[in-house]
Amino acid sequence: MSLKFWMQKETEESASIIKNQQIDSVEILNEVTNRLQKVPPNFVATLARGSSDHAASFSKYAIETHLGIMTASIAPSVHTIYKSNINYKNSFVIGISQSGKSSDLVESMAFARKKGAITLAFVNEKNSPLEHESEYCIPLLANKEQSVAATKSFIASLSRIIQLISYWKKDSNLNKQLLNTSDQLLNFNENEMNLFVENLLNEKSILVIGRGHSFPIALESALKLKETCGLHAEAFSGAEILHGPFELIQKNYPILLYLSNDETLDSMLKLIETLQNKNAKIFIITTNEIALKYEKNLSNTYIFKTANSINSLCDNILSIYHFYKLAAFLSQKLGRNPDLPKNLNKVTDTI
């Protein structure tokens, strides 16, 4: 597959970005996490929009499962539109943004800092307004993103979140596993991707399912399918799909499912069995060893295998990397330009 579009090229830059992050901002990471260890926050709050908000959702699952600290997304409009006087006492606020320019994020971060929160921004563009309003700023180091579709900046956000957790926990092994993940991105099966794409070409809608750490990956995937392929895609947690959304499932209804090598695996395998009984058209992105171990369970499904699992948290980087490659190729096969969706801009300023 030729790298015709920026989306494909920028996705492939992710491996080097993760490596560069390992030697950058070490002093800031130590300073922030030492403060958080000495006086643990009562809660963590995130501020983000779009793809960055999906990265923020990933941070919620990651922080709560690895550090046991309640983490919630703060809707910027609660402050900017409703003028609510939120109590940020003894909290840690993480802002995530590619541009760092959206007015609502900047204003909300400034307010949180004024109210006593420790504030940290993960931003891609240098000297952004969000950086200036945050006590700490750690660059994503993704360099300029040409495509409207955010790819490498999203992966860079996931990597920074995992890096933050590794420093906070003083878990050097997690950081090593993150670095090893960057090498695993190069293991890519183009034939499996082609099979996925050929069987998605005529679809008009799709459900995307993840659970736990992979649910934000499902959210991001659904957004990108809308954005780059014009495909109506909706994301649901594997814990929620059997409620209202299950009524949609008919024979050959397309479903993209992320199968993770963690505590959610058993419940997701049961869900796959239920979907198979409805004769749904199931596409699965999972690690190589899960695909091999549960080959019988995954019969009559399309499987796009990532590399072997190194760490269940880091595996999500492998998953979204493979998905981005898939989405760019699908967009291309549909005769679209994934870099330039007709109705979208790279930077969106929300008040």
C-alpha positions, 0 to 999 in steps of 0.5 A, a space after each residue: 500500500 502506497 503512502 499516498 496521504 498524510 494520515 498514513 504517513 503521520 500514523 507511521 511516525 508514532 513509533 519514533 514519537 514514543 521513543 522521543 518522548 522517553 527522553 523528554 520532560 523527565 524533570 517535569 514528570 518527576 516534579 509533578 508526580 512527586 507532588 502528587 505522591 506527597 499529597 495525593 489528589 482527591 480526584 483527577 479531572 480532564 479537559 479536552 475536546 474531540 479526539 483529545 477527549 477520547 485520550 482523556 477518557 483513556 486516562 480515566 480508565 488508566 488512572 482509576 485501574 492503576 492508581 485507584 484515584 477517581 477521574 472524571 471529564 469536566 465539560 468546559 461549558 460548565 464553566 464557560 457557558 453555565 459559569 459554575 463555580 466548580 470546587 477544584 480544591 486538592 485536585 489534579 487537572 489534565 488538559 489535552 489538546 493538539 493545538 492548545 487554542 480552543 477558548 473553552 479549554 484555555 479558560 477552564 484550565 485557567 479557572 481550575 488553576 486559580 481555584 487551587 488545582 495542580 494543572 498539567 497540559 499535554 499539548 502538541 503546538 508550542 507556546 499555545 494559550 493552554 500551555 501558558 494557562 497551565 502550571 505544567 506543560 509536557 509537549 506531545 512531540 508529534 510535530 505538525 499534523 498535516 491531516 485534519 484527522 488526528 492520528 499521531 497526536 492521539 497516539 502521542 497523548 496515549 503514550 504520555 498518559 501511560 508515561 505519566 502513570 509509570 512515573 506516578 507509580 514509580 513503575 519503570 517496567 511500565 515505561 520500558 513496556 511502553 518503549 517496547 510497544 513502539 517497536 511492535 508497531 512495525 509488525 503489520 499484516 497488510 493482507 488482513 487489513 485488505 480483507 477488512 477493507 474489502 468487506 467494509 466497502 459497501 457498509 453504510 453504518 457500523 457499531 464499534 465496541 470496546 470495554 474498559 481501556 479499549 472503550 475510548 479506542 472504540 470511541 476514537 475509531 467511530 469518530 474516524 470512520 465518520 470523519 474519513 470514510 463518511 461511514 455512520 459509526 457509533 461506539 458502545 461499551 461492551 457492558 452496554 451493547 446488550 441494552 438498547 443498541 442490541 435491537 439493531 443487530 440483524 444478520 450481517 450487521 457490521 460490528 468492529 470489536 476490540 478484544 483486549 488481553 485484560 480482565 475484560 476478555 471473558 465478558 467480551 468473548 461471551 459477547 462475541 458468542 451472542 453476536 455470532 448467534 445473531 449472525 452479525 458480521 464481526 470484525 475484530 482487532 486484537 493481539 496475535 496470541 489472543 487470536 491464536 488462543 481463542 481461534 475456535 471462539 472467533 470462527 466466522 469473524 474477520 480478524 486484524 492481528 496486532 503484535 503479541 501483547 507486551 502490556 494490556 494498557 500499551 496494547 491499546 496503542 497497537 490497536 488504534 495504530 492498526 485501526 488508523 492504517 485501516 481507516 486511511 486505506 478504507 477512505 482511499 478505496 471509497 474515493 475519499 481524501 482522509 486528510 481533507 474531510 469536506 466539512 471539517 477544519 483542523 482546529 475548532 475553537 469552542 467557547 
